[in-house]
Amino acid sequence: MNHQSQTALLVMDVQNGIAGRYMKDETTLQPFQRAVAAARKAEIPVIFVRVAFSEGYPEAGPRNKMFSHLAQAGGMTVADASTQIHESVKPQSGEPVVTKYRVSAFAGSNLEVILRAKGVTHLVLCGIATSGVVLSTVREAADKDYALTVLKDACLDGDPEVHQVLVEKVFPRQADVMTVDEWAHTLV
């Protein structure tokens, strides 16, 4: 079986309410656009992951330091504009949009069911933020025995030093770390 047919690109938390906080200019999301284009060209499934909550925030418990404030602040519900995938990497027809309720792409989502149905054993990860969804998903996916690649220039974090430590020292223990262009060249 072709190795690429067992691969999927996960585009994680590149949604309006999160990407907007990291946008310096129109070039900020170009690495994500290039990754999506490369995957589509190589016929690798692209799966979008977003974080969102049901009306009334039943998933956001009071002990969850990261999400408990949402119930008071509002927004981030499944229908809210902030949880929709950013227009620059808009999903095409048939590309799944997975909704998660915690930091890891697997937490409370149907991601694993989709991956199993597609026979995926290798995940290529990109997302916002490096210290959030990318870190949590790398750890959980490695524990689930997925082969992993992290696209370091298609990961954004509010703290450049944390991003650098993760992609240079932490992720390489469990994943191949490369740029989008380096990965795209492996697909030719």
Number of C-alpha atoms within 10 A of each C-alpha: 5 6 9 17 16 17 25 22 23 25 29 27 29 29 26 18 19 20 20 14 10 15 12 10 8 8 9 16 21 14 19 22 18 16 27 24 16 20 21 14 12 14 14 20 22 23 20 24 27 27 27 24 23 13 15 12 19 9 17 19 14 11 8 11 9 12 17 15 13 16 19 9 8 12 18 22 19 16 13 15 14 20 23 23 23 19 10 13 19 15 17 9 6 9 12 15 19 20 22 21 19 22 21 22 29 21 17 15 18 14 21 16 11 14 18 10 9 14 13 20 19 20 22 24 25 28 29 22 23 25 20 16 25 29 22 17 21 25 16 16 22 15 10 11 11 18 18 21 23 29 26 23 20 24 25 23 17 13 11 11 9 13 20 14 12 17 23 13 10 15 20 15 11 18 22 16 21 17 16 21 14 11 19 17 9 8 13 8
